[in-house]
């Protein structure tokens, strides 16, 4: 198992070459930012139903089934190497066999927030998009949370 993890890490380093990420290989800073958000949501009586953290070089996709019983707030945040992060949310239409955009955040911040009130239970796709890195950076760590009251 350790050999597979080392090999996978090695392949990622080769594939992405000299990607520059704030804080180098340290993950704790983005988790610390997320912990503050979790604390805030708990204090506000809101429920986080999914949290994910990952690296992003341009765009990442996340999928989740959402219910019409809830209104969801989807929050993404990135490390300090990101200047502009956006979210786009799509619902999957089984009849048409395609995704249709239902919400987006077009701010020019290193975080994004969208609200989605599903009209039916369905699979949703969320795109986390880095439109602009700060000078010298080509990769980032991000956190993504799905929240409801």
C-alpha positions in Angstrom: 0.0 0.0 0.0 2.8 2.4 0.9 4.5 1.7 -2.4 1.2 2.5 -4.3 0.8 5.8 -2.4 4.4 6.8 -3.1 4.0 5.9 -6.8 0.8 7.8 -7.1 2.4 10.9 -5.4 5.4 10.6 -7.7 3.1 10.4 -10.8 1.2 13.5 -9.7 4.5 15.4 -9.2 5.6 14.4 -12.7 2.3 15.1 -14.3 2.0 18.6 -12.9 5.6 19.4 -12.9 6.3 22.7 -11.2 2.8 23.6 -9.9 3.2 26.2 -7.2 0.8 26.1 -4.3 0.7 28.5 -1.3 2.2 26.9 1.8 4.0 24.3 -0.4 2.9 20.8 0.7 1.3 21.9 4.0 -2.4 21.1 4.2 -3.2 22.3 7.7 -3.9 26.0 6.8 -6.8 25.2 4.6 -8.2 22.7 7.1 -7.9 25.4 9.8 -9.9 27.8 7.6 -12.5 25.1 7.2 -12.6 24.4 10.9 -13.5 28.0 11.6 -16.4 27.7 9.0 -17.6 24.5 10.7 -17.6 26.2 14.0 -19.6 29.1 12.6 -22.2 26.8 11.0 -22.6 24.8 14.2 -23.0 28.0 16.2 -25.7 29.2 13.7 -27.5 25.8 14.0 -26.9 24.9 10.4 -25.9 21.4 9.3 -23.0 20.6 7.1 -23.9 17.5 5.0 -20.7 17.2 3.1 -17.1 18.6 3.3 -14.4 17.9 0.9 -10.8 19.2 0.4 -8.7 18.8 -2.6 -6.1 20.3 -4.9 -7.2 22.3 -7.9 -5.3 23.4 -11.0 -8.2 24.9 -13.0 -11.5 23.1 -12.3 -12.8 20.3 -10.1 -16.2 18.6 -10.1 -18.2 17.4 -7.1 -21.4 15.4 -7.2 -24.2 15.0 -4.6 -27.8 14.0 -4.6 -29.9 16.9 -3.2 -33.4 16.8 -1.8 -36.3 19.3 -2.4 -36.9 19.1 1.4 -33.9 21.5 2.0 -32.4 24.7 0.7 -28.7 24.2 0.4 -25.9 26.7 0.7 -22.7 25.6 -1.1 -19.5 27.3 0.0 -16.1 27.0 -1.6 -12.9 28.6 -0.3 -9.3 28.5 -1.4 -5.8 29.2 -0.1 -4.1 32.6 -0.5 -2.7 31.8 -3.9 -6.1 32.2 -5.5 -7.5 35.5 -6.6 -10.8 34.5 -8.3 -12.7 31.3 -7.4 -16.2 30.6 -8.7 -18.9 27.9 -8.4 -21.3 26.6 -10.9 -24.1 24.2 -10.0 -25.9 21.9 -12.4 -28.8 19.5 -12.0 -28.8 16.2 -13.9 -31.9 15.7 -16.2 -32.4 11.9 -16.7 -34.8 12.5 -19.6 -32.3 14.6 -21.5 -29.3 12.8 -20.2 -27.4 16.1 -19.5 -26.7 18.7 -16.8 -28.4 22.1 -16.8 -26.9 25.0 -14.9 -29.1 26.2 -12.0 -26.8 28.5 -10.0 -23.5 30.2 -10.2 -21.3 32.6 -8.3 -19.4 35.2 -10.4 -17.7 37.1 -7.7 -14.0 37.9 -8.0 -13.0 36.6 -4.5 -11.1 33.6 -3.3 -14.3 32.1 -2.0 -17.8 31.5 -3.5 -21.3 31.0 -2.2 -24.4 29.8 -4.0 -27.8 28.8 -2.7 -29.9 26.0 -4.3 -33.5 25.0 -3.6 -34.0 21.8 -5.6 -37.4 21.4 -7.2 -37.0 17.6 -7.1 -34.6 15.0 -5.8 -31.8 14.7 -8.3 -28.0 14.4 -8.8 -26.2 17.8 -8.8 -22.8 18.6 -10.1 -20.8 21.4 -8.6 -17.8 22.9 -10.5 -15.2 24.6 -8.4 -13.4 26.9 -10.9 -10.2 28.8 -10.5 -10.4 31.7 -12.9 -7.3 33.5 -11.7 -4.3 32.6 -9.5 -2.1 35.2 -7.9 1.1 35.8 -9.6 3.5 32.9 -9.2 0.9 30.2 -8.4 -0.6 27.5 -10.6 -2.3 25.3 -8.0 -4.4 25.7 -4.9 -6.0 23.8 -2.0 -9.7 24.3 -1.7 -12.5 23.4 0.7 -16.1 22.7 -0.4 -19.1 22.5 2.0 -22.7 21.6 1.4 -24.8 23.1 4.2 -28.5 23.3 5.0 -30.6 24.6 8.0 
